[in-house]
Amino acid sequence: MTVENQHAPDVRWKQRFHHFCRAFDLLCEALENRNLEEYSDLEREGIVQRFEYTFELAWKTFKDYLEFSGLPLTEATPRKVIKECTVTGIFSEAGIEPTLFMDMMLSRNALSHTYDMEQFKQIIVKIKEQYLGELKKTYRYFADRGDE
């Protein structure tokens, strides 16, 4: 999924997207070809960490893109960005399910406040079965806009 830098250092969303691509690649790599039971606790924690920073870069890329598109945000929080992407039609254009993106945010928040390995396992299943698909749609959406 790697995308080269789009040769536009002055466009913040492209810079952020470049970092998102790297994070997304690392998250996908961590989840390849293994069942959840095969991971050690340390590896599970690594997957959770990769998910957290991939999600963080995803919503911030959307924030930067909204601002680039002329919609300055008075409050730049993940919840507000998800709402704006829904209202402006960006998520529907990308094929992204807003409720799943919101669920990603809630999972990220839950992971930041718990060290419960059972909850880690449940969220890792969601990451693999649901969230990766939404993050892949995020990747495709911005990859298609690289010439803007």
C-alpha positions in Angstrom: 0.0 0.0 0.0 3.0 2.3 0.1 2.6 5.6 -1.7 5.5 7.8 -2.4 5.5 11.4 -1.1 3.4 13.4 -3.5 6.1 16.1 -4.1 4.0 18.7 -2.3 5.7 19.6 0.9 3.4 22.6 1.4 0.2 20.5 1.4 -0.2 19.3 5.0 -2.7 16.5 4.2 -0.3 15.0 1.7 2.5 15.0 4.3 0.2 13.4 6.9 -1.1 10.9 4.3 2.5 9.8 3.6 2.9 9.0 7.3 -0.5 7.3 7.4 0.7 5.0 4.5 3.7 3.9 6.5 1.7 3.3 9.7 -1.0 1.4 7.7 1.6 -0.8 6.1 3.1 -1.6 9.5 -0.4 -2.4 10.9 -1.2 -4.7 8.0 2.2 -6.4 8.3 1.6 -7.1 12.0 -1.8 -8.8 11.2 -0.7 -10.9 8.2 -1.0 -14.7 8.2 -1.4 -15.4 11.9 -4.3 -16.2 14.1 -4.9 -14.1 17.2 -4.0 -17.0 19.5 -0.5 -17.2 18.0 0.5 -13.7 19.2 2.2 -13.2 22.5 0.9 -10.6 24.9 3.8 -8.3 23.8 2.9 -8.7 20.2 -0.8 -7.9 20.9 0.3 -4.8 22.6 2.4 -3.9 19.6 -0.7 -4.4 17.3 -2.7 -2.2 19.6 0.0 0.5 19.5 0.2 0.3 15.7 -3.6 0.6 15.4 -3.6 3.6 17.7 -1.2 5.6 15.7 -2.7 4.5 12.4 -6.1 5.7 13.5 -4.6 8.9 14.8 -3.0 9.6 11.4 -6.2 8.7 9.6 -8.4 11.2 11.4 -5.8 13.9 11.2 -5.3 13.4 7.5 -9.1 13.9 7.1 -8.8 17.0 9.3 -6.1 18.4 7.1 -8.0 17.6 4.0 -11.1 19.3 5.2 -9.0 22.4 6.0 -7.3 22.2 2.6 -10.8 22.0 1.0 -11.7 25.3 2.6 -13.5 24.0 5.7 -11.6 25.3 8.8 -12.5 23.4 11.9 -13.0 25.4 15.1 -12.6 22.3 17.2 -10.3 19.6 15.7 -11.2 16.5 17.6 -11.7 13.0 16.1 -15.5 13.2 16.8 -15.8 16.5 15.1 -13.8 15.4 12.1 -15.8 12.3 11.7 -19.0 14.3 11.8 -17.7 16.8 9.2 -16.6 14.0 6.9 -20.0 12.5 7.2 -21.9 15.8 6.6 -19.7 16.9 3.7 -20.1 13.5 2.0 -16.4 12.6 2.1 -17.1 9.4 3.9 -19.9 8.3 1.5 -17.6 9.2 -1.4 -14.9 7.1 0.1 -17.3 4.2 1.0 -16.4 4.6 4.6 -19.0 3.7 7.2 -19.2 6.6 9.7 -20.4 4.4 12.6 -17.4 2.1 12.1 -15.0 5.0 12.0 -16.6 6.3 15.3 -16.3 2.8 16.7 -12.6 2.9 15.8 -12.3 6.1 17.8 -14.1 4.6 20.8 -11.9 1.5 20.6 -8.7 3.6 20.5 -10.0 5.6 23.5 -10.8 2.4 25.4 -7.3 0.9 24.7 -5.7 4.1 26.0 -7.3 3.5 29.4 -7.0 -0.2 29.9 -4.4 -2.9 30.2 -7.0 -5.7 30.1 -5.6 -8.4 27.8 -9.1 -9.8 27.1 -10.3 -6.3 25.9 -7.1 -6.1 23.7 -8.0 -9.4 22.1 -11.5 -8.3 21.4 -10.4 -5.1 19.8 -7.7 -6.8 17.8 -10.4 -9.0 16.3 -12.3 -5.8 15.4 -9.1 -4.3 13.9 -8.5 -7.3 11.7 -12.2 -8.0 10.7 -13.6 -4.5 10.5 -11.2 -1.6 11.0 -8.6 -2.6 8.4 -11.2 -2.4 5.7 -12.2 1.2 6.7 -8.5 2.2 6.9 -8.0 0.7 3.5 -10.8 2.8 2.1 -9.1 5.8 3.8 -5.9 4.9 1.9 -7.7 4.6 -1.4 -9.6 7.8 -1.0 -6.4 9.9 -0.4 -4.3 7.9 -2.9 -6.9 8.9 -5.6 -6.5 12.6 -4.6 -2.7 12.7 -4.7 -2.7 15.1 -7.7 -4.8 17.8 -5.9 
